[in-house]
Amino acid sequence: MSNQAYVKVSLKNTLQVTRVATILCYELSPSFFTKGEAHDFWELVYVDRGELSVRAGERRYRLRQGEITFHQPNEFHGVECDGVSGASVFIMTFDCRSPAMRFFCGRTVKPSAELRSLIKRLIEESTATFLPSVYPLKLRSDAPVGGQQLIRLYLEELLLRLIRSAEESGEDGTGVFVRESAGDTTAQRICTYLSAHLYDRITLDMLSEVFHFGKSRLCELFKASTGDSVMHYYLGLKISEAKRLLKQKRLTVSEISERLGFESPAYFSRCFRKHVGMPPSAYRDLLIHDSAVYMEREEPILKQL
């Protein structure tokens, strides 16, 4: 063999996340709002369901389902729901001192379906590694090997891909880039329709007739825009509504199942357990003892462990 000397190239970091402060997964009540806060690290807010009114400095804007907004260090910011509908949100705060982060100042973005899949992996890895909505962050006893590293890698990949996406589309690097295709608009209309018919039994045949698309085309458009299937999304809306009804304590689990159009209480319990990780009765008990699950207070209360 040759005695050739190999030259090693150091890999450059465009940006590097060094620390994570909080990982929050919240079901916000319709009346939820915060007075606002500021801190010396970045904040990422992703709306998985519903929408929020956001204030950041002097700006006020709506953050809709599937969108991300960023708050730069020391920016005063807060959110509130509209008093009618709740929202599911994922919030991560982190340190990143790289100059490339200037790109996200004042940014609201709507990730592609591919990037929403990456966000899903980030959420799943975060909640598998740390106890969500707990401050200070606490590792799970059964945290998977490499979980913390994957959280950092997924977050850095998301940030880098958002920057690259804007550059490839000719964005000028300022303000908001939220673009909607015809498919996005159709998906939004479907989402609105499903939200308005939570207590019905909507089928793909019915949606196809309402929106004048073949079933396969309708499913294709919805999946491309949201990263989710139509019926799985609809089931998620029903489960979110079930959480709200469970909090009220006026209805039994069987009555909630019937009201939301499930074929039986047993099927409702199976679906709820699959989505939430516990049966409806256990979730109702948790609501009584854990204020972080469903918030109506002026500000989030984080459970101390």
QUIBEL-V895282 format. One record per residue. N is the residue number from 0. RES is the residue in three letters. OMEGA is omega as a letter, one per 40 degrees, with the letter a starting at -180 (* if undefined). NEAR is the number of other C-alpha atoms within 10 Angstrom. Layout:
BEGIN
N:RES:OMEGA:NEAR, N:RES:OMEGA:NEAR
END
This chain:
BEGIN
0:MET:i:3, 1:SER:i:4, 2:ASN:a:5, 3:GLN:i:6, 4:ALA:i:6, 5:TYR:i:6, 6:VAL:i:6, 7:LYS:a:6, 8:VAL:i:6, 9:SER:a:6, 10:LEU:a:6, 11:LYS:i:6, 12:ASN:i:8, 13:THR:i:11, 14:LEU:a:16, 15:GLN:i:17, 16:VAL:a:16, 17:THR:a:10, 18:ARG:i:12, 19:VAL:a:18, 20:ALA:a:14, 21:THR:i:19, 22:ILE:a:23, 23:LEU:i:22, 24:CYS:a:22, 25:TYR:i:19, 26:GLU:a:22, 27:LEU:i:25, 28:SER:a:22, 29:PRO:a:19, 30:SER:a:16, 31:PHE:i:23, 32:PHE:i:23, 33:THR:i:14, 34:LYS:a:11, 35:GLY:a:17, 36:GLU:i:11, 37:ALA:i:17, 38:HIS:a:14, 39:ASP:i:12, 40:PHE:a:18, 41:TRP:i:23, 42:GLU:i:22, 43:LEU:i:18, 44:VAL:i:18, 45:TYR:i:24, 46:VAL:i:20, 47:ASP:i:20, 48:ARG:i:21, 49:GLY:i:22, 50:GLU:a:22, 51:LEU:i:26, 52:SER:a:15, 53:VAL:i:19, 54:ARG:a:16, 55:ALA:a:20, 56:GLY:i:15, 57:GLU:a:8, 58:ARG:i:9, 59:ARG:a:13, 60:TYR:i:12, 61:ARG:i:16, 62:LEU:a:21, 63:ARG:a:19, 64:GLN:i:20, 65:GLY:a:21, 66:GLU:i:20, 67:ILE:i:21, 68:THR:a:23, 69:PHE:i:21, 70:HIS:a:24, 71:GLN:a:21, 72:PRO:i:18, 73:ASN:i:13, 74:GLU:i:21, 75:PHE:a:16, 76:HIS:i:21, 77:GLY:a:20, 78:VAL:i:19, 79:GLU:i:23, 80:CYS:a:21, 81:ASP:a:16, 82:GLY:a:11, 83:VAL:a:8, 84:SER:i:17, 85:GLY:a:24, 86:ALA:i:22, 87:SER:a:18, 88:VAL:i:21, 89:PHE:a:19, 90:ILE:i:20, 91:MET:i:19, 92:THR:a:21, 93:PHE:i:20, 94:ASP:i:16, 95:CYS:a:18, 96:ARG:a:15, 97:SER:i:12, 98:PRO:a:9, 99:ALA:a:14, 100:MET:i:17, 101:ARG:i:13, 102:PHE:a:16, 103:PHE:i:22, 104:CYS:i:18, 105:GLY:a:17, 106:ARG:i:18, 107:THR:a:23, 108:VAL:i:20, 109:LYS:a:21, 110:PRO:i:23, 111:SER:i:18, 112:ALA:i:17, 113:GLU:a:12, 114:LEU:i:17, 115:ARG:i:20, 116:SER:i:15, 117:LEU:i:17, 118:ILE:i:19, 119:LYS:i:14, 120:ARG:i:16, 121:LEU:i:20, 122:ILE:a:22, 123:GLU:a:13, 124:GLU:i:20, 125:SER:a:24, 126:THR:i:20, 127:ALA:a:18, 128:THR:a:22, 129:PHE:i:21, 130:LEU:a:20, 131:PRO:i:24, 132:SER:i:23, 133:VAL:i:19, 134:TYR:e:16, 135:PRO:a:14, 136:LEU:i:17, 137:LYS:i:15, 138:LEU:i:17, 139:ARG:i:13, 140:SER:a:10, 141:ASP:a:9, 142:ALA:a:16, 143:PRO:i:12, 144:VAL:i:9, 145:GLY:a:10, 146:GLY:a:19, 147:GLN:i:17, 148:GLN:i:11, 149:LEU:i:16, 150:ILE:i:21, 151:ARG:a:19, 152:LEU:i:15, 153:TYR:a:19, 154:LEU:i:22, 155:GLU:i:18, 156:GLU:i:16, 157:LEU:a:18, 158:LEU:a:20, 159:LEU:a:15, 160:ARG:i:14, 161:LEU:i:19, 162:ILE:a:17, 163:ARG:i:13, 164:SER:i:14, 165:ALA:a:15, 166:GLU:a:12, 167:GLU:a:9, 168:SER:i:9, 169:GLY:i:9, 170:GLU:a:14, 171:ASP:i:10, 172:GLY:i:15, 173:THR:i:12, 174:GLY:a:14, 175:VAL:i:15, 176:PHE:i:16, 177:VAL:a:12, 178:ARG:i:10, 179:GLU:i:12, 180:SER:i:9, 181:ALA:i:10, 182:GLY:i:17, 183:ASP:a:17, 184:THR:i:14, 185:THR:i:17, 186:ALA:i:22, 187:GLN:i:17, 188:ARG:i:13, 189:ILE:i:19, 190:CYS:i:21, 191:THR:a:12, 192:TYR:a:15, 193:LEU:i:22, 194:SER:a:16, 195:ALA:a:10, 196:HIS:a:15, 197:LEU:a:19, 198:TYR:i:17, 199:ASP:i:13, 200:ARG:a:13, 201:ILE:i:15, 202:THR:i:11, 203:LEU:i:15, 204:ASP:i:11, 205:MET:i:12, 206:LEU:i:19, 207:SER:i:16, 208:GLU:a:11, 209:VAL:a:11, 210:PHE:i:14, 211:HIS:i:10, 212:PHE:i:14, 213:GLY:a:14, 214:LYS:a:15, 215:SER:i:11, 216:ARG:i:11, 217:LEU:i:21, 218:CYS:i:20, 219:GLU:i:17, 220:LEU:a:20, 221:PHE:a:24, 222:LYS:a:18, 223:ALA:a:16, 224:SER:a:25, 225:THR:a:24, 226:GLY:a:19, 227:ASP:i:17, 228:SER:a:17, 229:VAL:a:23, 230:MET:i:14, 231:HIS:i:10, 232:TYR:a:18, 233:TYR:i:21, 234:LEU:i:19, 235:GLY:i:17, 236:LEU:i:19, 237:LYS:i:25, 238:ILE:i:23, 239:SER:i:20, 240:GLU:i:18, 241:ALA:i:20, 242:LYS:a:21, 243:ARG:a:18, 244:LEU:i:17, 245:LEU:i:20, 246:LYS:a:16, 247:GLN:i:10, 248:LYS:a:10, 249:ARG:a:10, 250:LEU:i:13, 251:THR:i:13, 252:VAL:i:21, 253:SER:i:14, 254:GLU:i:13, 255:ILE:i:21, 256:SER:a:22, 257:GLU:a:15, 258:ARG:a:14, 259:LEU:i:19, 260:GLY:i:17, 261:PHE:a:20, 262:GLU:i:11, 263:SER:i:11, 264:PRO:a:16, 265:ALA:i:13, 266:TYR:i:12, 267:PHE:a:24, 268:SER:i:20, 269:ARG:a:14, 270:CYS:a:20, 271:PHE:a:22, 272:ARG:a:16, 273:LYS:a:11, 274:HIS:a:14, 275:VAL:i:14, 276:GLY:i:12, 277:MET:i:16, 278:PRO:a:17, 279:PRO:a:23, 280:SER:i:12, 281:ALA:i:11, 282:TYR:i:19, 283:ARG:i:19, 284:ASP:a:12, 285:LEU:i:16, 286:LEU:a:17, 287:ILE:a:11, 288:HIS:a:9, 289:ASP:a:14, 290:SER:a:15, 291:ALA:a:22, 292:VAL:a:21, 293:TYR:a:20, 294:MET:i:21, 295:GLU:a:16, 296:ARG:a:15, 297:GLU:i:13, 298:GLU:i:14, 299:PRO:i:18, 300:ILE:a:16, 301:LEU:a:16, 302:LYS:i:14, 303:GLN:i:10, 304:LEU:*:9
END
